[in-house]
Amino acid sequence: MRDLSFLRALMMAVLVCLAPASWAAHAYAQFGDIKYPPGFTHFDYVNPAAPKGGEIRMVPPTRPTNFDKFNPFTLRGTAPYGIGMLMIESLLTGNAEEPTTAYGLLADDVAVAPDRLSATFRLHPKARFQDGSPVLAADVLHSFTQLTGKLAAPQYRSIYAEVKGVQVLSERVLRFDFAVPNPELPLVVGGMPVFSRAWGGGKPFDKIVSELPIGSGPYKPGSAAMGRDITYVRDPAYWGADLPSRKGQFNFDRIAFKIYLDETSRFEGLKAGEYDFMREFISRNWARQYTGKQFTSGELVKRAFENRNPGDFQGYVFNLRKEKFQDVRVRRAIGLAMDFEWMNRQLFYGIYKRVNGYFPNSEFHAEGLPKPDELSLLEPLRARLQPAVFGAVPVAPATTPPGSLRQNLRQAQALLREAGWTYRDGALRNAKGEAFTMEFLNDQPSLVRIVGPFQKALEKLGITMTYRVVDFSLSKQKMDAFDFEVTTLRLPGSTAPGSELLERFGSEAAKTPGSSNVWGIADPAVDVLLQKVVTAKTRPELGAAMRALDRVLTHGFYSVPQYYGDAFLIGYRPAPFVLPPVIPPYYQADTWAMSTWWASGTNK
């Protein structure tokens, strides 16, 4: 017999889906799967009695760079790592257990209309910004207006494209109106960053640069100086410390992020005690560097933290805006030149797995022939799709015997010949006699050794690939302007994919500078499937739409799939830190550490 907590959660899920607009709930679930009932005190994976105090020093998992602004919502410049998470909050917040459920944060009630065309939020009466002013509905409206305006980074307009508007109903009550009955939209607007109307003192949004955000989060920067390193200091007056969705979290008095501009100095910084926690992304470093007396003695720990996160997509990506990459046969041929098996054996110490599709290691990954639920979505699009889409989904080419790189390159030559490219006069040339060259743009010098074998294989096809390394800021500028030919891209996997995919794969985003659609994919069939994803009413519907989307994207050969790891490779200093006894299934390593670990020997 099922326990009462399950029945209570089931009843709550039904109420969220069917309740009239006058009814409010402590949480919203896209598919009705709410774990924690009203009155819950904390999430299971935190220690509600964790003491406050101490410090954790980390290095950002993103590319190392100086920061030159404090506004994380505009296109130009770079904001310091962590500023959005630690300073700025949203109406609702998710957790690391439930992919499509969010609980009250700035809002203590949420009501979704029966027709799903609106969501009404009531702000918590205790919600305060860090300057002491109350969080009011007018601030939420202001945040939405700024984020969807032309002075903010363009991805926000894509994310909130299906929100018709925001209506302030009273000082602490507001309603978001939706253009379509998309069950994900309450989560989308519930997760919108909320900041004070006073931030910037009336300046145009893109001119708010050096002013610290006026947010409601648990931390403030210890200094307002631009630069590289940044330390966030816990706000002792943080309004939400005892909320069920915050209890036992953000326990450190200080969270510091240190920036090292090269890998060698960064690792030496860990050994020298300059910081405490780092996620490693390079297999060679993990295999060779994390050894020695400090690791043997336990002063430093090398640990692979397991998780149930979907695998990240990582691959070489083509800019389809360039004529040379518009033929699918050319893209497929280039992909045949990558020998993952040799690289994993010789360079990666066997720790990686090959990426297949865009949503690896998840329920959203397409395999084999289309299943009936996928076919029901693909059949109406048959006239727009390649016939091959209705066959087996492509898998990344392998060189495992009896296969070989030579065999793959022969297949690539045939594809290139069909596409009008032949080898003559020392290079692969088209009918005009133009040689096939391509430039690989990146900001990581360490990738030279990984790109090298790929370059050599392409040379055998007559393709010259040059490697251009630029600094992070120039790389960001060029990528925002789509001024590149080939680059590498890593996209984090998601347990709850939705409207962010419009920004990543949608036709509108393809022509929007600064969007995540770096490929320039503009396919009407993809757009239709994206709408199926964001309007899915059940988890099985979402899975079918995602697998159909994955199948279509994979048949487009828009990328050369690379590799992913299924654990977080972490080097950290165990003293004086205490880890919570339960590790949640879905988490990001640095976020989990800074929000749920605590320092031993503190009693505040």
N, C-alpha and C positions, 0 to 999 in steps of 0.2 A: 504494500500500500504506500502511495506517495505521501511524503510528509507535508505538514501544514504550510511550511515556508514555500514549497513549490506551488500549492494551491493559491496561497496569497499572492505570489508573483504572477500566476496565471490570471487571477482576477484583476490584478492591477493592469496587466497588459491589455485585457479586454476593455477596461475602462478608458485607458489612454486612447485606444483606437475609436471608441464609440461614444465617449462622453460628450455632452453638449458643451458649448463654449463657456458656459458659466462655471463648469467644473474645472478644478485645477489639480495638478499632480506634482509630486516631489521630483519626478523624473520623466523622461520621454524615451521610448524605444521605437526605433524605426520598424522593427518586426515584432514588437510586443514582448521581448524577452528581458524583463527587468528582474535582476537578481535580488536587489536590496529593497525591502519594504519601507513604507513610511515609518519614520522614527528610528531608522538604523543609526548606529553611532559612528561607524568607521568602516573602511574597506578591509577585507580580510587579510590583505597582504602588507598592511602597515602595522606598526606597533603604536597603539594609541597612547601609551605611556612613555614613548621615547622622550628622553630629556633634550632640552634645547641648549645649544652652546657649541663651541669649537668651530673648526674651519675645515673645509675641503677645498683643495686646489686641483684644478683640472686643466687639460688642454682641449680646445674645441675639436669635435670630430670633423668639422668642416675645414676647408682650405685655410692655411694660416695667412693672415693679412692684418694690416693696421685697420682701425676703424676711423671713419671721418665724419660720422653723423650719429645722432641718437634716435633718429626717426626710422624705424624699421619698415615703414609702409610706403616709402617712395622709391622710385626706380633708381635714381642716381646715388652713387656712393655706397658705403658699407657700414652697417650698424654693428655694434658689438654683439658677440654671441650671447644668447641667454636673455637679452633684454625683453623680448616679447613674453617668454614663459614666466620670468621672475617678477616682472613689474606690471604686466597688463593682463587683466582677467576677462572672462566672458560670462554670458548669462548662465550657461550650463557648462559642465565639465565631464569628460569621459573618465574611464578608468582603464587599468591594464588587464581587465578580465573580460569585459563585454564590448565587442567590436562596434555595436550599433546602438548603444544606450548611453545617455548622459543624465547627470544628476544636477540639482540646483547648486548654483554658485552665487553670482550676483543676483540671480532670480531665485526666489524661494517657491514659486509656483509657475507652472506652464500649462496652458490649455490649448489643445489642438481642435479646431472646428471639425464637425462631422464630415464636411465636404473636403477637408484637408486644404482648403484655400487660405487659411490663416492660422497663425499661432499667437496667442496672447501670453505675455510674460508679466509677472508682478515682481518688482524688485524687492530684495530683502531690506527691511527697514534699517538694519544695522550697516548696510554696505557703505563703505567710505573710501574715498580716494586718499592717497598718501598725504595730501595737504589738509586733510580733515574734513573736506566738503563732502556732502552726501552724493551717492551715485543716483542720479535721477533719470527719468525717461528721456528728458531733453538731451542728456549726455549720450545715450544710446542712439538716438536719432542723429545727433551730430556725428558720431563715429561712423554710422552707416553712410551718411551724406559725404563725408570726407573720403572714405574708402572707395566709394563708387564714383567719385568725381574724377576728372581728367588729370588732376595733380597727383593722384596716388599711383602706385604701380599697377599696370593694366590687368594683372591676374585677378585683382579683387573684383573688377567689373565682370569678369567671366564667372567667378565663383558665385556672385550674387545676381547673376543675370536674370534669374527666374523670380526675383523678389520685386513685386510691383511697387511697394512703398512701405513706409512705416507711419503708423498713426499713434500719436501720443494721446492716450485716453484720460490720464490723470497724472499727477506728479510722479507716481511710481508704477504706473501701468501703461503698457504700450502693446501695439499689435502689428505684426508683420503680415502683409498681404502678399499672396503668391499668385503667379500667373498660371500655374498648373498645379494639380493635386499631387505633388511629388512628396512621398512620405519621408524623404531624406531632408527636405528643406527646414523643418524645425531644428534638426541637428546642425545644419549649415548656419542658420542665423543664431542658434544658441551658442555656437562656437566663435562667433564674431568678436574680435578684440574691441573692448570698450575703454575709451579714454575720456578725460575731462574736456569739456568745452573751453576751459581756461588755458589748455595747453597751447602755447604759441602766441597767446595774447592777440589773436585776430590776424596773424600773418597768413598769407597763402600757404596751403598745406606743404607744398614742395619747398618752401622757404624755412620751414621749421627744421632746423638742422642741429644747432648746438643746445637747444633747450631740452632738458630731460623730460621724458613723457610724464604726465600726471596720470598715473594708473592707480589700481587698487590692490596690486599684488603684494606678496609677503616680503619683497626685497626692494632696496634702493641702491643705486651705485654709491660707492664710498667716495667717489670723486667725479666731478663733471668735466674732467680733462679728456680731450681726445688723445688717442694713442693706440697702443697695442694691448697691454694687459689691462684687465678690469676686475675689480672686486665689488661684489654685491653684499650689502649689509642688511641683515634681517631687521624688519621694522617691528620693534617691540609692541607697537600699538596696532599691529595688523588686525583688521576687523574680523577676518574669517578664520582665525586660528582654531576655533572650536566647532566649525561646521563639520557635519558628517563627511563631506567630500574633501575636507582638508585635515581632519584630525590625524595626528601622527605623522604629518608630512612637513617638509621644509624645516628641518630641525637644526641645521647649522646656523650659527650666528653670521658666518661669512662664507661666501662661495666665490672663489677666485678663478679666473680663466687667464692662463698664461700663454702667450703667443711665441712660438719659435719658428723662424723662417726657413729652417731646413731640418730634415729628419734626424741627422746626426746630433745636433745640439739639443733637439727635443728629447731624444732618448737619454742623452747624458744628463739632461735636467732631471729626469725621473730618478736615475741612479744617485745623483747628487742631493736629492731631497728637496728640490725646488718646487715640486708639485707631487700629488698623491695618486692620480688616476688618469689613465690614458687608454683609449681604444686603439688597437693596432689594426691597420688595414693591409699591410704588406707582409705576405707570407714568408719571404726571406728574412725579414726582421724578426718575425715571430719564431722562426726555427733557429736562427743563429744568435740573436742578440739577448734574448731573455734567459740567460744562463749566468752562472758565476756565483761567487760567495754570497752576494746579497739575496739571491733567489734560493740558494741552498739553506741559508740560515733562517729564511722566512721573513727577513726584513722587507723584501719585496715578494709579491705573489704573481705568478703567471697562471691565469685561469681562463678557460673557455666556458663562458656562461651560456647554457642552452636556453632555447626559447622556442615558442611555437609560432613565431612571426612568419608570414609569407616571405619567400626569398626576394631579395632585391633584384631588380632588373639592372644589368650592366652590359653595355655593348658599345661598339663603334657605331656611330650614327651618321647617316648621309644627309646632306642638305639637299632636299629634293628641288629646291629653287634653282639649283645648278643644272643646266641641261644635260650634262654628262651622266647624271644619276637618275634621270627620269625613266629610263628603261629598266624594268624589273629584272631582265636577264643580266644586265650589267651588275646590278646590286647583288644578285644571287651568285654570280661568278666571283665577285670580290670576296664574298663570304666563304667560298670554298678554299680560299688561300690561307685560312687560319687553322693552325694545327694545335687545338686545345690539348689533346692528349700528351703531346711532347712537352708543351709548356707546363702543364700540371705536374708532369714527372720531373722535368729538369729545373724549373724555376719556382714552382709553388709548393714543392714538398708534398704533393698529393692531397692538400687540404681543401681544395675547391671542387665544386661540382659545376657541370656545364649548364649554362642558362638555356632553356628552351622556352620560347614564347616570351610574353611580356609580364606574366604573373606566375613565376616559377614557385614550386613548393607550396602550392595553395590549391584550394578548391576551385579557383578561377582559371586554372591552367587547362587548356584544351589538349586532348590526347586522342590519337587514332581517328576513327571516323566520327562524323557528327552524330550525337545522340538525338533522340526524338525531340527533346525540349529545345535543343539548339536548332534543329531543322525547322521547327515551327517559326523561328525568328529569321532564319536564312532564306527560306523558300520565297517569301514575298520580295526578296531583294535579288533573286536569281539573275535578273536581266542586268543588274549593276555589278555582279560579282564574276570573278574568274571561275570557270567550271571546276578548277582544281580545288576551290574552297570546299566543295561538297565531297571531296575525297579525304584521304588521310592528312592530318596536319603535318607540315614539314618538321623534321627534327634537325638540329644542328649537325652539319657534316662531321664525321669522325675519321680518324686514321687508325683505329684499332684493327689489327689484322683480322680478316684478309684485306681490309681497306688500307689505303695509304695516301699520303699527301700527293704523290705523283698521280695517282688515279683521280683524285679530286681536281687537280690542276688540269688534267685532260678534259674533264667534264666542263671546267670553267672556260677553257679555250673554245669548246664547241658553242657554249652559250654566248660568248663574246663575238664569235664569228656570225652567229645568227643575228646579233644586234648590230652588225656592220663594223665591227672592230677586228682588224687583222694585223698580224705582226709583220712589219717590213721596215727596212732601213733602221734596224736596231731599236725599234719601239713598237708598241701597240698603237695603231693609227686608225682613224675613221676615214670615210670616203674623201674628206677634204685634205687628208694627209696630216691632220693635227694629231700630235702625240697625246696619249692618255697620261696625264699627270694629276696628282691630287695632293693637297696639303693637309696634314694632320695638325690641328691646333690644340694645344693643351697648356696647362700651367703647372704640370708636374714633371720635373726633370727625371724623376725616378722611373717614369714609364718608358724611357728610351730602351731599356733592356727587354721590356715586354713587347714593345712595338717592333723591335729589330727583326725577330723571326718572321713576322707578318710582312714587313718590308721586303725581306729576301724572297719570300714566296711570290709576292706580287711582281718582283723583278723578273721572275721566270715567265710571267705572263706578258712581260713588256710594259708593265705599269710602274711608273716612278712615283713613289710616295715620299714626300719630304716631311720632316718633323719640325714643327715650329713651336718652341717653348716661349711663352710670354708670361708676364707676372699676372697675378690674380685680377687686378683692377682692369688691365687691358683685355684680358680674356673675357671678363664679365661684359665689358663694353661691346666687344665684337660679337659675343653670343646674343646679347640683347638686341643687336642690330641684324642678327642672322648673317654676319659677315664671316663665314667659314665654309669649308668644304666637307671635312670629316673631323669629328671629335669623339671623345669617349664620354659616356653619360651613365650615371648611377641613379636609379630611381628607387626609393624605399618601397618595399612591399606594404600592402595595406590589408587589414582584416575587414575594412569597411569602405571599399572603393565607392566613389559617387561622383559628385559634381566636379571634383578636381580633375577628372578625366576629360571633361570638356575643354579645360585649359591645356591639357596635355596632348590630346589627339583631335580636337575639334577643328573644323574648317575655319571658323571665325578666328580662332586663336592663331592659326597658321599665318595670318596676315597682320597680327598684332605684335609690334616690337616689344620685346621683353617677356613674351609669353613662354610657357613651358613646351610649346609645340615646336621644338627646335628642328625637327625633321621637315616641317612644312607639309604635313599630311593634310590633304584636303579631299576627302572621299565622302560622297553623299551616303554611301552604305555605312561607313563608320559613324557618321553623324546620327543615322537612324538607330544604330545599336547603342550609341552613347545615351540616347534618350530612353531606350529600354532599360539601361542600367540605372539611370537616376530616377525612373518612375516605378521600379520594381516594388511590389507590395509585400513580397515574402522573400525569405532567404533563398529558397530554391529558384524563384524567378530571377533574383540577382545573380545566382550562380550560372544559370543558363545564359543570361545576357552577357555576362563577363566571358564565359567560354566561347560564345559566338564571336564576341569582339576580338578575343585573343586569336581565334582561328583566322579571322580576316586580316588582322594586323600581321600575323606571322606569314601568311601567304603573300604579303606585300614586300617582304624582304627589305624592310626599311632600315634594318640594323644588322650588324654582324654580332650575334650574341656571344658574350664572354663567359663569365663565371660568377659564382656567389658562394658565400659561406653560410652554414646553418648554425653558427654559434658566434657570440661576441668574444673577440680575443682581447682580453683586458690585462694590463699590467697595473698593479696598484700596491700601495703601502698599507698593510692591514692595520697597523696601530696608528691612531687609536680608534679605528672605525668598527662599528657593529652593524652587521647586515641583518635585515629582518629575516625571521625564520622561513617565511614563505616567499618564493620567487614567483611573480605572476606569469601567466602564459604569454602575454603580448606586451612587450615593453621595448624601449630604447635604452641602451645601457647607461649612458651619461644622465639621461633624465631620471631614470630609476634611482641611480646612486644619489644624485643631489636632492631628490625629493623624499626618499624613504630611509636612507642610511642615517646613522647618528654617531656622535662621538662619545666614547666611553669616558667615564670619570667626570661627566657633567651632570648637574642636578638641578639646573634652572628650569 
